[in-house]
Amino acid sequence: MAEVHVIGQIVGATGFSENSLFCKWGVHTGAAWKLLSGIREGQTQVDTPQIGDMAYWSHPIDLHFATKGLQGWPRLHLQVWSQDSFGRCQLAGYGFCHVPSSPGTHQLDCPTWRPLGSWREQLARAFVGGGPQLLHGDTIYSGADRYRLHTAAGGTVHLELGLLLRHFDRYGVEC
């Protein structure tokens, strides 16, 4: 089977109006993909920027996949959350990006968005916190129902990923 190694990090995030940010992440693949080593999801620590607006996480990602085909190439889905001084968490943005398909080192910028909800929910978010969230996480990357949502732009999550491809030539895939 052909193999893909994804080695890198979630560097951090910029452009969010909230402070004290952390990121929940996961990887989604098709049925022909098998995770040989690494973890499929994780969470960074909370970072409160002191200078500038960049929240630094430097959270490692190390995944090793085997695949029988190219369908269902890995996608990273991200949820950025903010934490207030009382420890309450609220959603700051959803985002996803495809893992690059060419070997080498890649710098990725993943834009995020969040659901707006009704004007009452927006008012409650401003004063009480919380706000609307997606019921199904696969809506982040599936796109089927995403076009009907009213959303607001969030910030950008920055990633550095290195890709190693192995045995793709044996299966007729040229890199």
Rosetta silent file (secondary structure, phi, psi, omega in degrees, C-alpha in Angstrom):
SEQUENCE: MAEVHVIGQIVGATGFSENSLFCKWGVHTGAAWKLLSGIREGQTQVDTPQIGDMAYWSHPIDLHFATKGLQGWPRLHLQVWSQDSFGRCQLAGYGFCHVPSSPGTHQLDCPTWRPLGSWREQLARAFVGGGPQLLHGDTIYSGADRYRLHTAAGGTVHLELGLLLRHFDRYGVEC
SCORE:     score description
SCORE:     0.000 S_00000001
   1 L     0.000  148.294  176.626    0.000    0.000    0.000 S_00000001
   2 E   -72.961  150.632 -176.727    1.091    3.564   -0.622 S_00000001
   3 E  -127.002  146.876  176.272    2.012    5.567    2.481 S_00000001
   4 E  -129.384  127.075  173.724    1.739    9.215    3.488 S_00000001
   5 E  -108.806  127.348  176.155    3.583   10.753    6.439 S_00000001
   6 E  -115.889  115.172 -177.349    2.328   14.118    7.694 S_00000001
   7 E  -129.091  126.631  179.927    4.736   15.780   10.110 S_00000001
   8 E   176.657 -149.980 -177.092    4.376   19.346   11.283 S_00000001
   9 E  -156.378  153.390  167.075    2.685   21.698   13.683 S_00000001
  10 E   -88.914  105.849 -172.560   -0.227   24.006   14.270 S_00000001
  11 E   -68.387  -51.388 -177.438    1.821   27.172   14.670 S_00000001
  12 E   169.116 -161.304 -176.635   -0.882   29.510   15.955 S_00000001
  13 E  -145.020  148.636  176.025   -3.641   31.901   14.984 S_00000001
  14 E  -134.651  161.466  172.294   -4.094   35.565   14.087 S_00000001
  15 L    84.748    7.320  178.044   -7.002   37.895   13.407 S_00000001
  16 L   -89.637  141.543  179.203   -9.369   36.752   16.148 S_00000001
  17 L   -76.346  -21.251 -179.474  -11.146   39.403   18.210 S_00000001
  18 L   -86.946  159.994  173.214  -11.018   37.149   21.273 S_00000001
  19 L  -109.059  179.271  178.710   -8.001   36.466   23.499 S_00000001
  20 L    52.292   65.787 -175.115   -6.962   33.277   25.300 S_00000001
  21 E   -97.373  148.768  167.710   -7.362   31.000   22.301 S_00000001
  22 E  -142.362  164.173 -173.581   -6.969   27.250   21.916 S_00000001
  23 E  -128.882  129.117  169.425   -7.594   24.901   18.997 S_00000001
  24 E   -99.141  132.686 -176.298   -9.300   21.525   18.766 S_00000001
  25 E  -134.045  160.378  176.173   -8.226   19.679   15.634 S_00000001
  26 E  -158.952  165.679  178.510   -8.864   16.423   13.858 S_00000001
  27 E  -121.963  138.423  179.207   -8.141   14.692   10.580 S_00000001
  28 E  -121.744  134.403  178.908  -10.750   13.153    8.280 S_00000001
  29 L  -132.890  169.525  176.140   -9.977   10.643    5.528 S_00000001
  30 L   -79.091  178.858 -175.779  -11.865    8.431    3.124 S_00000001
  31 L   -68.587  -23.573 -177.372  -12.615    4.737    3.571 S_00000001
  32 L   -81.644   -0.167 -175.866   -9.498    3.617    1.657 S_00000001
  33 E  -104.779  140.873  178.283   -7.186    5.234    4.225 S_00000001
  34 E  -127.684  129.832  177.653   -5.809    3.572    7.355 S_00000001
  35 E   -81.919  114.730 -178.884   -4.036    5.405   10.179 S_00000001
  36 E   -85.761  -39.545  177.270   -0.882    3.416   10.978 S_00000001
  37 E  -153.393  157.951 -176.865    0.478    5.678   13.709 S_00000001
  38 L   103.494  174.255  178.620   -0.324    8.992   15.343 S_00000001
  39 L  -111.798  144.420 -173.278   -3.524   10.337   16.817 S_00000001
  40 L   -79.612  -18.601 -179.711   -6.528   11.387   14.749 S_00000001
  41 E  -153.106  161.329 -179.324   -7.491   14.402   16.915 S_00000001
  42 E  -168.272 -174.446 -178.823   -6.137   16.639   19.625 S_00000001
  43 E  -146.951  140.331  178.695   -6.217   19.984   21.383 S_00000001
  44 L   -85.356  176.482  172.537   -3.651   22.711   21.914 S_00000001
  45 L   -83.989  167.602  176.903   -2.982   24.632   25.083 S_00000001
  46 L   -82.982  134.573  175.540   -4.544   28.064   25.734 S_00000001
  47 E  -128.762  132.008  175.304   -2.386   31.027   24.720 S_00000001
  48 L  -110.599  110.827 -178.423   -3.043   34.662   25.541 S_00000001
  49 L   -61.656  132.652  177.238   -0.984   36.954   23.296 S_00000001
  50 L   -93.448  -39.539  179.279    1.011   39.531   25.251 S_00000001
  51 L  -126.473  127.394 -178.142    2.410   41.423   22.259 S_00000001
  52 L    78.622 -169.767 -178.232    0.542   41.526   18.957 S_00000001
  53 L  -115.201   12.418 -179.767   -2.426   39.354   18.118 S_00000001
  54 L   -85.534  120.882  171.759   -0.690   36.045   17.332 S_00000001
  55 E   -91.415  120.552 -177.567   -1.623   33.175   19.637 S_00000001
  56 E   -98.162  128.416  177.370    1.263   30.668   19.527 S_00000001
  57 E  -116.264  -40.645 -176.947    0.549   26.976   20.040 S_00000001
  58 E    47.400   46.254 -176.846    3.363   25.100   18.244 S_00000001
  59 E   -86.569  124.304 -175.252    1.266   21.947   18.628 S_00000001
  60 E   -73.194  145.575  171.705    2.851   18.900   16.936 S_00000001
  61 E  -127.380  126.264  179.658    1.093   16.808   14.299 S_00000001
  62 E  -142.752  103.025 -175.749    2.607   13.439   13.357 S_00000001
  63 E  -126.084  143.694  178.364    0.449   11.110   11.252 S_00000001
  64 E  -132.281  116.034 -177.626    1.299    8.030    9.185 S_00000001
  65 E  -114.432  152.600  166.565   -1.311    6.710    6.735 S_00000001
  66 E  -119.540  143.474 -176.514   -1.527    3.782    4.347 S_00000001
  67 E  -142.772  152.401  175.186   -3.901    4.014    1.414 S_00000001
  68 L  -101.903  -10.699 -178.838   -5.239    1.978   -1.480 S_00000001
  69 L  -161.830  173.096 -176.891   -6.361    5.013   -3.464 S_00000001
  70 L   -88.832  -16.197  179.938   -6.352    8.774   -3.670 S_00000001
  71 L   -63.892  139.512 -179.750  -10.041    9.308   -2.906 S_00000001
  72 L    79.469   32.434  178.964  -10.604   10.756    0.521 S_00000001
  73 L   -51.948  143.402 -174.180   -7.238   12.542    0.764 S_00000001
  74 L   -58.437  141.396  175.017   -6.725   13.731    4.384 S_00000001
  75 E  -128.263  138.394  174.321   -8.328   16.986    5.542 S_00000001
  76 E   -95.338  128.677  173.873   -7.644   18.802    8.779 S_00000001
  77 E  -112.937  138.740 -171.426  -10.666   20.270   10.514 S_00000001
  78 E  -125.970  144.105  170.473  -10.129   22.935   13.140 S_00000001
  79 E  -130.001  119.733  177.635  -12.188   24.536   15.879 S_00000001
  80 E  -100.276  131.039 -178.454  -10.757   27.628   17.556 S_00000001
  81 E  -123.247  153.296  173.675  -12.163   28.424   20.987 S_00000001
  82 E  -116.066  152.076 -179.474  -11.633   31.310   23.388 S_00000001
  83 E  -124.010  130.731 -179.960  -11.574   31.082   27.158 S_00000001
  84 L   -89.677 -178.115 -175.645  -12.620   33.918   29.455 S_00000001
  85 L   -68.598  -14.857  177.700  -11.266   34.760   32.913 S_00000001
  86 L   -95.607    2.496  179.489  -13.878   32.473   34.525 S_00000001
  87 L    85.096    6.608  177.504  -12.780   29.470   32.446 S_00000001
  88 L   -79.295  141.635 -177.740  -15.861   29.527   30.205 S_00000001
  89 E  -112.531  140.938  175.036  -15.220   28.589   26.590 S_00000001
  90 E  -138.717  148.868 -176.549  -16.925   29.933   23.492 S_00000001
  91 E   -67.416  131.742  175.889  -16.479   29.169   19.828 S_00000001
  92 E  -107.185  -24.105  177.784  -14.304   31.595   17.876 S_00000001
  93 E   173.753  151.554  172.032  -14.272   29.780   14.518 S_00000001
  94 E  -108.949  151.157  174.993  -14.432   26.620   12.430 S_00000001
  95 E  -163.462  163.201  173.288  -12.094   25.870    9.537 S_00000001
  96 E  -151.648  156.499  175.267  -10.644   23.098    7.427 S_00000001
  97 E  -149.730  148.064  176.911   -7.871   22.613    4.914 S_00000001
  98 E   -77.546  140.239  171.900   -6.727   19.774    2.706 S_00000001
  99 L   -67.406  132.277 -179.507   -3.371   18.227    3.499 S_00000001
 100 L   -56.904  152.004 -177.581   -1.135   19.092    0.502 S_00000001
 101 L  -102.058   -0.169  178.281   -0.630   16.279   -1.991 S_00000001
 102 L  -106.835  143.114 -179.695    2.947   17.081   -2.991 S_00000001
 103 L   -68.424  154.100  179.305    5.959   16.047   -0.900 S_00000001
 104 E   123.725 -170.857 -179.460    7.957   18.697    0.905 S_00000001
 105 E   -97.143  136.902 -176.647    7.359   21.441    3.445 S_00000001
 106 E  -133.399  137.047  172.789    4.199   23.544    3.204 S_00000001
 107 E  -101.717  120.673 -178.169    3.000   26.702    4.996 S_00000001
 108 E  -116.865  140.243  172.709   -0.805   26.694    5.209 S_00000001
 109 E  -117.682  118.420 -175.633   -3.180   29.459    6.269 S_00000001
 110 E  -108.455  108.365  178.083   -6.613   28.167    7.175 S_00000001
 111 E   -70.858  150.060 -179.238   -9.373   30.818    7.327 S_00000001
 112 E  -122.355  163.166  178.776  -12.108   30.284    9.904 S_00000001
 113 E  -148.300  163.533  174.875  -15.761   31.208   10.257 S_00000001
 114 E  -141.138  150.859  177.985  -18.497   30.836   12.847 S_00000001
 115 E   -67.488  140.968  179.975  -22.292   30.627   12.619 S_00000001
 116 L   -83.233  -46.591 -175.779  -24.055   33.918   13.346 S_00000001
 117 L    80.459 -172.003 -179.511  -27.456   32.746   14.505 S_00000001
 118 L   -75.824  172.057  179.419  -30.424   35.028   15.087 S_00000001
 119 H   -65.838  -30.180  177.080  -30.110   38.596   16.366 S_00000001
 120 H   -66.847  -42.146  178.852  -31.106   37.339   19.838 S_00000001
 121 H   -66.467  -36.254  176.933  -28.307   34.764   19.787 S_00000001
 122 H   -66.270  -40.213  178.200  -25.828   37.430   18.655 S_00000001
 123 H   -65.954  -43.571  178.167  -26.938   39.719   21.494 S_00000001
 124 H   -63.049  -39.025  178.520  -26.679   36.898   24.023 S_00000001
 125 H   -61.258  -40.072 -177.775  -23.186   36.046   22.723 S_00000001
 126 H   -67.274  -36.530 -174.323  -22.064   39.638   23.258 S_00000001
 127 H  -101.030  -36.176 -174.407  -23.302   39.841   26.864 S_00000001
 128 L  -107.129  -27.264 -175.705  -23.461   36.304   28.239 S_00000001
 129 L    99.157 -176.849 -177.698  -21.120   34.350   25.962 S_00000001
 130 L    83.778 -136.910 -179.258  -21.744   31.107   24.146 S_00000001
 131 L   119.311  170.939 -176.958  -23.471   31.350   20.809 S_00000001
 132 L   -67.831  146.325  176.136  -24.588   28.978   18.083 S_00000001
 133 L  -133.835  161.267  178.250  -22.515   25.905   17.237 S_00000001
 134 L   -74.407  140.843  177.203  -22.812   23.227   14.579 S_00000001
 135 L   -75.679  -36.160 -177.733  -24.756   20.104   15.527 S_00000001
 136 L  -120.678  123.182 -177.361  -22.678   17.874   13.255 S_00000001
 137 L   -64.397  -25.476 -178.608  -18.926   18.353   12.980 S_00000001
 138 L   -70.844  -11.181  175.238  -18.752   16.987    9.441 S_00000001
 139 H   -64.144  -24.766 -179.875  -20.549   20.134    8.223 S_00000001
 140 H   -58.367  -44.290 -174.485  -17.197   21.906    8.619 S_00000001
 141 H  -112.501  -10.755 -176.760  -15.659   20.086    5.652 S_00000001
 142 H   -78.000  -39.327  176.894  -18.579   18.494    3.789 S_00000001
 143 L    80.796  -11.245 -176.418  -20.052   21.702    2.375 S_00000001
 144 L   -62.178  -47.399 -178.988  -23.438   20.096    1.668 S_00000001
 145 L  -102.979   -4.397 -174.235  -25.353   22.160    4.236 S_00000001
 146 H   -67.157  -29.614 -176.662  -22.757   24.862    4.778 S_00000001
 147 H   -66.263  -20.191 -178.564  -24.051   27.107    1.993 S_00000001
 148 H   -87.186   -8.753 -176.264  -27.296   27.701    3.927 S_00000001
 149 L   -80.775  145.642  169.055  -25.573   29.026    7.045 S_00000001
 150 L   -95.028  122.435 -172.505  -25.226   32.701    7.917 S_00000001
 151 E  -129.716  164.201  172.423  -21.651   33.105    9.080 S_00000001
 152 E  -122.542  142.754  179.196  -19.108   35.646   10.233 S_00000001
 153 E   -69.478  142.499  174.928  -15.429   35.507    9.313 S_00000001
 154 E  -107.264 -150.095  178.145  -13.020   34.586   12.071 S_00000001
 155 E   -93.141 -157.452 -177.903   -9.261   34.699   12.125 S_00000001
 156 E  -126.733  134.650  175.008   -6.661   32.511   10.434 S_00000001
 157 E   -99.171  132.947 -177.162   -4.929   29.399   11.759 S_00000001
 158 E  -106.137  130.718 -179.377   -1.334   28.947   10.580 S_00000001
 159 E  -128.065  149.999  170.307    0.124   25.475    9.991 S_00000001
 160 E  -123.005  117.995 -178.716    3.472   24.069    8.889 S_00000001
 161 E  -126.499  136.120  172.594    3.239   20.586    7.400 S_00000001
 162 E  -110.430  135.792 -177.528    5.886   18.341    5.913 S_00000001
 163 E  -119.683  134.586  172.787    4.805   15.490    3.648 S_00000001
 164 E  -121.636  128.269  177.961    6.602   12.287    2.772 S_00000001
 165 E  -111.753  137.464 -176.328    5.102    9.975    0.149 S_00000001
 166 E  -135.265  136.164  175.794    6.202    6.351   -0.098 S_00000001
 167 L    66.005   18.211  178.047    5.447    3.589   -2.640 S_00000001
 168 L   -70.185  -30.871  179.907    3.152    5.797   -4.750 S_00000001
 169 H   -65.747  -29.429  178.640    5.155    4.860   -7.871 S_00000001
 170 H   -67.561  -22.859 -177.140    4.275    1.186   -7.343 S_00000001
 171 H  -108.724   18.287  173.440    0.596    2.092   -7.660 S_00000001
 172 L    78.795   19.556  178.244    0.896    4.244  -10.783 S_00000001
 173 L  -108.777  121.137  179.568    0.910    7.644   -9.093 S_00000001
 174 L   -95.319  135.998  179.956    3.687   10.017  -10.157 S_00000001
 175 L  -101.881    0.000    0.000    4.824   12.679   -7.715 S_00000001
